[in-house]
Amino acid sequence: MEKVLSFFLAVITFLFSWTGTPPQKDNYFEDDPQYVVFMVTNIHYNNLEPYVKQMVELHGEIDSESKRMYAFGVIGPMCLTQSIEQMNEEVNHVFSLAEKYNVPVFFQMDDCTNYATHFGDGATTDDKGSKFYNDPEMCEWVAFPDGNESWGGEKYGMLPRWHCDWSGVPFATAGGFPCFNSEKYLAWYSNQVKEGFIKPLLENYSRLKEAGKSYLFAGVNTGWETQIPDYTGSDYASMEDFERAQYGMHALHNLGYTEDSLKKEARKRFMSVRDLTKELLYGVLADYIEFTCKIFYDAGIERHKIFSHIVSLSSYTEEYSTTRPPVWVCINDYCTPGWTMSPKTCPYDLDTLYFHLAQNGRNEYANAEGYAHYENEEVCREYFKESLLGNAKIITVYGYDQETGPYGYVKSEDFYFVKVTKEWLDYRLGEGYKWTERPDLSAEYGGIKWIAELKIKMKKLFR
């Protein structure tokens, strides 16, 4: 069957190779290490040291000359909830741990899931102590303003909130959700990022570069499954009835839409209002992710150390929403695109991911949220081959601080993820592989879009 498939793909490539222009090849082939990042997920940064020390004991000392390393991942800075002073303290503290133990640090920034006040709740928008999530000008709405309202949904008496339900257990309910194209919100958020995070980041990173230890900064994940909530039909017990809706009307209002003009536009495009709403909000998401990544890029952080982060599920199900947006929304010129990629919690279709990368002239990605538990050692090994011996710059391992549970990291030499990680770190797995010579995705997935799409469909058909 594989031979038949290869024949058909070769015929298609031959017949249509003379038409169209493939995207310009990505010309950055940096010599920075690849990383396995162990995310210490629920631990305050002041209590991280025992975990970092344990990583060294379990996985060995890091070779500063190697192009394969592990790193410890920290939650934060939480730019929506921590004050600038709290973020400064966190960044400086974790860099001191990185230098003390010679273990790179990776940051998981928060851009919309503003529940993590455990790491600091000092963020305010003015000298009166105001919070962004209480300001209708900075937050999302579920409706356009009517004639008697100064903001959409004012009649409900409160802003729609952000709700989270992980594994069927209500995890958090936070205040108002940010409006991603609100000028007031973007100005405040940009200042939070620059003064709270980037300023101490550059100070530490510059010092490390001068000392020949730039590898100790593994990178920053600028988002946390960036999304715009769509709670249509949701049964979350924590919700008010009016919150069981599509968020994003404030963003559409800022784009100049009203309820009537949105309906007219939908009729012109022969679309439903719901589908048009989602399509417009995908653009809002893409612009916001690019905006956030560009802040770091413009500050001088290399693109291969900046990662975006959305879920990958739409590549697998081909069902889209603003909660599970199309995978292309996180691809831009200022970052390495990243997705949550987990066979258990967030299945993905690698061909679809590769297609969108190649169509946008990119040749690398990041597993921005992954886990250590697979069916067995061989499945885990194949996962490493697919990712870190392919086109993945990093893979993350959430739950390092948990010994038990479905996603915990077992701190044992016998745990198969530990075994496979060591094989990869020691070059026993993929001995001849070099990140700078990673596979070229444009050959199979680039070129004319519909031809590349046809190739993918044929591959799926013959599986």
C-alpha positions as CSV (number, residue, x, y, z in Angstrom):
1,M,0.0,0.0,0.0
2,E,2.8,2.4,0.8
3,K,4.3,1.8,-2.6
4,V,1.0,2.6,-4.3
5,L,0.7,5.8,-2.3
6,S,4.2,6.8,-3.1
7,F,3.5,6.2,-6.8
8,F,0.4,8.4,-6.8
9,L,2.1,11.2,-5.0
10,A,5.0,11.0,-7.4
11,V,2.6,11.3,-10.4
12,I,0.9,14.3,-8.8
13,T,4.2,16.0,-8.1
14,F,5.4,15.4,-11.7
15,L,2.3,16.6,-13.3
16,F,2.0,19.9,-11.4
17,S,5.6,20.6,-10.5
18,W,5.9,23.3,-13.2
19,T,3.2,25.6,-11.8
20,G,3.2,27.8,-8.8
21,T,6.0,29.1,-6.5
22,P,6.8,27.5,-3.2
23,P,7.1,29.7,-0.2
24,Q,10.5,31.2,0.5
25,K,12.6,28.8,2.4
26,D,13.2,29.7,6.0
27,N,16.9,30.8,6.1
28,Y,17.5,30.7,9.8
29,F,19.4,27.6,10.9
30,E,20.5,28.6,14.4
31,D,23.0,26.6,16.4
32,D,21.0,26.7,19.6
33,P,20.3,23.5,21.6
34,Q,17.1,21.5,21.5
35,Y,15.4,21.0,24.8
36,V,13.2,18.7,26.8
37,V,11.5,21.0,29.2
38,F,10.3,19.6,32.6
39,M,7.5,21.9,33.7
40,V,7.2,22.3,37.4
41,T,3.6,23.1,37.1
42,N,2.0,23.9,40.4
43,I,4.9,25.0,42.6
44,H,5.6,28.6,43.6
45,Y,8.9,29.8,42.1
46,N,10.4,30.3,45.6
47,N,10.0,26.6,46.1
48,L,11.6,25.4,42.9
49,E,15.1,24.6,44.0
50,P,14.5,21.0,45.2
51,Y,13.0,20.1,41.9
52,V,15.9,21.6,39.9
53,K,18.4,19.8,42.1
54,Q,16.4,16.5,41.6
55,M,16.6,16.9,37.8
56,V,20.4,17.0,37.9
57,E,20.4,13.9,40.2
58,L,18.0,12.0,37.9
59,H,19.1,13.1,34.4
60,G,22.8,14.0,35.0
61,E,25.0,17.1,34.7
62,I,24.4,19.2,31.5
63,D,27.2,19.4,29.0
64,S,27.5,23.0,28.0
65,E,28.8,22.0,24.6
66,S,25.9,19.7,23.8
67,K,23.1,20.6,21.4
68,R,20.7,18.5,23.4
69,M,19.7,19.6,26.9
70,Y,16.9,19.4,29.4
71,A,15.5,22.5,31.1
72,F,13.3,23.3,34.0
73,G,10.1,25.1,33.2
74,V,8.5,27.7,35.4
75,I,4.9,29.0,35.6
76,G,5.1,32.7,34.8
77,P,5.6,35.4,34.7
78,M,1.8,35.8,35.0
79,C,1.6,39.1,33.3
80,L,-2.2,39.5,33.9
81,T,-2.0,39.1,37.7
82,Q,1.5,39.7,39.0
83,S,2.8,43.2,39.6
84,I,5.9,44.4,37.8
85,E,7.9,44.0,41.0
86,Q,6.6,40.4,41.5
87,M,7.6,39.5,38.0
88,N,11.0,41.0,38.4
89,E,11.5,39.0,41.5
90,E,10.5,35.7,39.8
91,V,12.7,36.2,36.7
92,N,15.8,37.1,38.8
93,H,15.2,34.2,41.2
94,V,14.8,31.5,38.6
95,F,17.8,32.7,36.6
96,S,19.9,32.4,39.8
97,L,18.8,28.8,40.0
98,A,19.7,28.2,36.4
99,E,23.2,29.4,37.1
100,K,23.6,27.6,40.4
101,Y,22.7,24.2,39.0
102,N,23.7,24.8,35.3
103,V,20.2,23.9,34.2
104,P,18.5,26.1,31.5
105,V,15.2,27.8,32.4
106,F,12.1,28.0,30.3
107,F,9.3,30.4,31.0
108,Q,5.6,29.7,30.6
109,M,4.0,33.1,30.4
110,D,0.3,33.7,30.9
111,D,-1.6,35.7,28.3
112,C,-5.3,34.9,28.9
113,T,-5.8,32.2,31.6
114,N,-5.7,34.7,34.4
115,Y,-6.5,32.4,37.3
116,A,-3.0,31.9,38.6
117,T,-3.0,34.5,41.4
118,H,-1.1,31.9,43.5
119,F,2.1,33.3,41.9
120,G,1.2,36.9,42.7
121,D,-1.9,39.1,42.5
122,G,-0.4,42.6,42.6
123,A,-1.2,43.7,39.0
124,T,-3.2,46.9,38.7
125,T,-4.1,49.2,35.8
126,D,-3.9,52.5,37.7
127,D,-2.7,54.0,41.0
128,K,-6.2,53.3,42.5
129,G,-5.5,49.6,42.5
130,S,-7.9,48.8,39.6
131,K,-7.9,45.3,38.0
132,F,-8.1,44.9,34.2
133,Y,-10.8,42.2,34.6
134,N,-13.2,44.7,36.1
135,D,-12.8,47.2,33.2
136,P,-15.3,46.8,30.3
137,E,-13.0,48.7,28.0
138,M,-10.3,46.0,28.5
139,C,-12.5,42.9,28.6
140,E,-14.6,40.8,26.3
141,W,-18.4,41.0,25.9
142,V,-21.0,38.4,24.8
143,A,-23.1,41.0,22.9
144,F,-22.9,44.3,21.0
145,P,-24.1,47.3,23.0
146,D,-27.7,48.2,22.6
147,G,-29.1,51.7,22.6
148,N,-29.1,52.0,26.4
149,E,-25.7,50.4,27.1
150,S,-22.2,51.9,27.3
151,W,-20.8,48.4,26.7
152,G,-22.1,45.2,25.4
153,G,-24.0,43.1,27.9
154,E,-24.1,45.9,30.6
155,K,-27.7,44.9,31.3
156,Y,-26.4,41.6,32.8
157,G,-24.8,43.6,35.6
158,M,-21.3,42.0,35.3
159,L,-18.7,41.1,32.7
160,P,-18.6,37.6,31.4
161,R,-15.9,35.6,33.2
162,W,-13.3,33.0,32.2
163,H,-14.1,29.5,33.2
164,C,-12.0,26.4,33.1
165,D,-13.0,22.7,33.5
166,W,-10.1,20.3,33.4
167,S,-10.9,16.6,33.2
168,G,-14.5,17.2,34.3
169,V,-13.5,19.0,37.5
170,P,-14.2,22.8,37.7
171,F,-10.8,24.2,38.1
172,A,-11.2,27.9,38.1
173,T,-13.4,30.8,37.4
174,A,-11.7,34.1,36.9
175,G,-12.7,37.7,36.3
176,G,-13.4,39.3,32.9
177,F,-11.6,37.9,29.9
178,P,-9.2,40.2,28.0
179,C,-10.2,41.8,24.7
180,F,-7.3,41.1,22.4
181,N,-7.7,44.2,20.2
182,S,-8.6,46.7,22.9
183,E,-6.1,49.6,22.6
184,K,-6.3,50.2,26.4
185,Y,-5.7,46.5,27.2
186,L,-2.8,46.1,24.7
187,A,-1.1,49.2,26.0
188,W,-1.3,48.0,29.6
189,Y,-0.4,44.4,28.8
190,S,2.6,45.5,26.7
191,N,3.9,47.6,29.6
192,Q,3.4,44.6,32.0
193,V,5.4,42.4,29.6
194,K,8.2,44.9,28.9
195,E,8.8,46.2,32.5
196,G,7.9,43.1,34.4
197,F,9.4,40.4,32.3
198,I,11.6,41.6,29.4
199,K,13.6,44.1,31.4
200,P,15.0,41.5,33.9
201,L,15.1,38.9,31.2
202,L,17.5,41.0,29.0
203,E,19.6,41.8,32.0
204,N,20.1,38.2,32.9
205,Y,20.4,36.9,29.3
206,S,23.0,39.5,28.4
207,R,25.1,38.5,31.4
208,L,24.8,34.9,30.4
209,K,25.8,35.6,26.8
210,E,28.9,37.4,28.0
211,A,29.8,34.4,30.1
212,G,29.3,32.0,27.2
213,K,26.2,30.5,28.9
214,S,23.4,31.7,26.6
215,Y,22.1,28.1,26.6
216,L,20.8,28.7,30.2
217,F,17.8,30.6,28.7
218,A,15.8,27.9,26.9
219,G,13.1,30.2,25.8
220,V,9.7,31.7,26.6
221,N,6.2,30.4,25.8
222,T,4.4,33.7,25.2
223,G,0.9,32.2,25.5
224,W,-1.0,29.6,27.3
225,E,-3.4,27.9,24.8
226,T,-4.4,31.4,23.6
227,Q,-8.1,31.4,22.8
228,I,-11.3,33.4,22.9
229,P,-13.9,31.5,25.0
230,D,-16.9,30.0,23.2
231,Y,-19.2,28.6,25.9
232,T,-22.2,28.1,23.6
233,G,-24.1,25.3,25.1
234,S,-21.8,24.8,28.0
235,D,-23.0,23.1,31.2
236,Y,-20.4,24.5,33.5
237,A,-22.1,24.8,36.9
238,S,-20.1,27.9,37.7
239,M,-21.7,29.9,34.9
240,E,-24.4,32.5,34.7
241,D,-26.8,31.8,31.8
242,F,-25.7,34.8,29.8
243,E,-22.1,33.5,29.8
244,R,-23.1,30.4,27.9
245,A,-22.3,32.2,24.7
246,Q,-19.6,33.1,22.2
247,Y,-17.2,35.7,23.6
248,G,-15.5,38.3,21.3
249,M,-18.2,40.9,20.6
250,H,-16.0,43.6,22.0
251,A,-13.3,42.7,19.5
252,L,-15.8,42.7,16.7
253,H,-17.1,46.1,17.9
254,N,-13.6,47.4,17.8
255,L,-13.4,46.2,14.2
256,G,-16.4,48.4,13.4
257,Y,-19.1,45.7,13.4
258,T,-22.6,46.0,14.8
259,E,-25.2,43.2,15.1
260,D,-26.8,44.4,11.9
261,S,-23.6,44.9,9.9
262,L,-22.4,41.5,11.0
263,K,-25.6,39.9,9.6
264,K,-25.3,41.8,6.4
265,E,-21.7,40.8,5.9
266,A,-22.7,37.1,6.6
267,R,-25.4,37.3,3.9
268,K,-22.9,38.7,1.4
269,R,-20.5,35.9,2.0
270,F,-23.2,33.2,2.1
271,M,-22.2,32.3,5.6
272,S,-23.9,31.9,8.9
273,V,-23.4,34.7,11.4
274,R,-21.8,32.2,13.7
275,D,-19.3,31.0,11.1
276,L,-18.4,34.6,10.1
277,T,-18.0,35.6,13.8
278,K,-15.5,32.7,14.3
279,E,-13.6,33.6,11.1
280,L,-13.2,37.2,12.1
281,L,-12.1,36.2,15.6
282,Y,-9.5,33.8,14.2
283,G,-7.9,36.9,12.7
284,V,-8.1,38.7,16.1
285,L,-6.3,35.8,17.7
286,A,-3.6,35.7,15.1
287,D,-3.0,39.4,15.4
288,Y,-2.8,39.2,19.2
289,I,-0.4,36.3,19.2
290,E,1.8,38.1,16.7
291,F,1.7,41.3,18.8
292,T,2.8,39.4,21.9
293,C,5.6,37.6,20.1
294,K,6.8,40.7,18.4
295,I,7.3,42.5,21.8
296,F,10.1,39.9,22.6
297,Y,11.5,39.9,19.1
298,D,11.7,43.7,19.0
299,A,13.5,43.6,22.3
300,G,16.2,41.4,20.8
301,I,15.2,37.9,21.8
302,E,16.0,35.4,19.0
303,R,13.0,34.0,17.2
304,H,14.0,30.4,18.0
305,K,13.6,31.2,21.7
306,I,10.1,32.7,21.4
307,F,7.2,30.2,21.2
308,S,3.5,30.7,20.6
309,H,1.0,28.3,22.0
310,I,-2.5,27.1,21.1
311,V,-4.1,23.7,21.1
312,S,-3.6,21.4,18.1
313,L,-6.9,19.6,18.3
314,S,-8.4,21.2,15.2
315,S,-5.7,19.5,13.1
316,Y,-7.1,16.2,14.2
317,T,-10.8,16.7,14.4
318,E,-11.1,19.4,11.6
319,E,-13.6,21.1,13.9
320,Y,-12.9,24.7,14.7
321,S,-13.9,27.2,17.3
322,T,-12.3,30.2,19.0
323,T,-11.4,27.9,21.9
324,R,-9.9,25.4,19.5
325,P,-8.8,27.6,16.6
326,P,-7.2,26.6,13.3
327,V,-3.6,25.7,13.8
328,W,-2.4,28.5,11.5
329,V,-3.3,31.3,13.9
330,C,-0.1,30.9,16.0
331,I,2.3,31.0,13.0
332,N,4.0,34.3,12.4
333,D,7.4,35.8,11.6
334,Y,8.4,36.5,15.3
335,C,8.3,33.1,16.9
336,T,8.5,29.3,16.6
337,P,4.9,28.1,16.4
338,G,3.8,25.9,19.2
339,W,0.9,23.7,20.0
340,T,-0.4,21.5,22.8
341,M,0.4,18.0,21.5
342,S,-0.7,15.0,23.6
343,P,-2.1,11.7,22.4
344,K,-4.2,11.6,25.5
345,T,-5.5,15.1,26.1
346,C,-5.0,16.8,22.7
347,P,-4.6,14.6,19.7
348,Y,-3.0,16.1,16.6
349,D,-2.4,15.3,12.9
350,L,1.2,16.0,12.1
351,D,0.6,16.2,8.3
352,T,-1.8,19.0,8.9
353,L,0.6,20.8,11.2
354,Y,3.5,20.3,8.7
355,F,1.3,21.6,5.8
356,H,0.5,24.9,7.6
357,L,4.2,25.3,8.5
358,A,5.4,24.8,5.0
359,Q,2.7,26.9,3.4
360,N,3.9,29.8,5.7
361,G,7.5,29.2,4.8
362,R,8.4,27.6,8.2
363,N,10.4,24.5,9.0
364,E,10.1,24.1,12.7
365,Y,7.6,23.9,15.6
366,A,7.4,23.4,19.3
367,N,5.4,21.0,21.4
368,A,4.4,23.8,23.7
369,E,2.5,21.5,26.1
370,G,3.0,17.8,26.4
371,Y,3.2,15.1,29.0
372,A,5.4,12.1,30.0
373,H,2.9,9.3,29.9
374,Y,2.6,7.1,26.9
375,E,1.6,3.5,26.4
376,N,5.0,2.0,26.8
377,E,8.7,2.7,26.3
378,E,8.6,2.1,22.5
379,V,5.7,4.5,21.9
380,C,7.7,7.1,23.9
381,R,10.8,6.5,21.8
382,E,8.8,6.9,18.6
383,Y,7.4,10.2,20.0
384,F,11.0,11.4,20.4
385,K,11.9,10.3,16.9
386,E,8.9,12.1,15.5
387,S,9.5,15.3,17.3
388,L,13.1,16.0,18.5
389,L,14.6,13.9,15.7
390,G,12.3,15.8,13.3
391,N,11.2,19.4,13.2
392,A,10.4,20.1,16.9
393,K,12.7,22.6,18.6
394,I,11.5,21.6,22.1
395,I,9.1,19.3,23.8
396,T,7.6,20.2,27.2
397,V,6.7,17.8,30.0
398,Y,3.9,19.1,32.2
399,G,3.4,17.7,35.7
400,Y,7.1,17.2,36.7
401,D,6.0,18.1,40.3
402,Q,3.5,15.3,40.3
403,E,4.6,11.7,41.1
404,T,1.1,10.1,40.7
405,G,-1.9,10.6,38.5
406,P,-2.4,10.2,34.8
407,Y,0.1,12.9,33.8
408,G,2.6,12.7,36.7
409,Y,6.4,12.3,36.2
410,V,7.8,9.3,37.9
411,K,11.2,10.2,39.4
412,S,12.8,6.8,38.7
413,E,15.6,5.4,36.5
414,D,13.1,2.8,35.4
415,F,10.4,5.2,34.2
416,Y,10.5,4.9,30.4
417,F,10.3,8.6,29.8
418,V,13.5,9.0,31.9
419,K,15.2,6.2,29.9
420,V,14.3,7.6,26.5
421,T,15.2,11.2,27.6
422,K,18.7,9.9,28.6
423,E,19.0,8.0,25.3
424,W,18.3,11.2,23.4
425,L,20.6,13.4,25.6
426,D,23.5,11.0,25.2
427,Y,23.0,10.7,21.4
428,R,22.2,7.0,21.7
429,L,18.9,7.9,20.1
430,G,19.3,9.7,16.7
431,E,23.1,9.6,16.8
432,G,23.6,11.3,13.4
433,Y,20.7,13.8,13.7
434,K,21.5,17.5,13.7
435,W,18.8,20.2,14.3
436,T,20.5,22.4,11.8
437,E,19.9,19.7,9.2
438,R,16.3,18.9,10.1
439,P,14.0,17.7,7.4
440,D,12.8,20.2,4.7
441,L,9.0,20.4,5.0
442,S,8.6,22.5,1.8
443,A,9.3,19.5,-0.5
444,E,6.3,17.5,0.5
445,Y,4.0,20.1,2.1
446,G,4.9,23.4,0.3
447,G,4.2,24.6,-3.2
448,I,0.7,25.0,-4.6
449,K,-1.8,24.8,-1.7
450,W,-4.4,22.6,-3.2
451,I,-1.9,20.1,-4.5
452,A,-0.3,19.8,-1.0
453,E,-3.7,19.4,0.5
454,L,-4.5,16.6,-2.0
455,K,-1.3,14.8,-1.1
456,I,-2.3,14.9,2.6
457,K,-5.8,13.6,1.8
458,M,-4.3,10.7,-0.3
459,K,-2.0,9.8,2.5
460,K,-4.9,9.6,4.9
461,L,-6.9,7.6,2.4
462,F,-4.3,4.9,2.1
463,R,-3.5,4.6,5.8
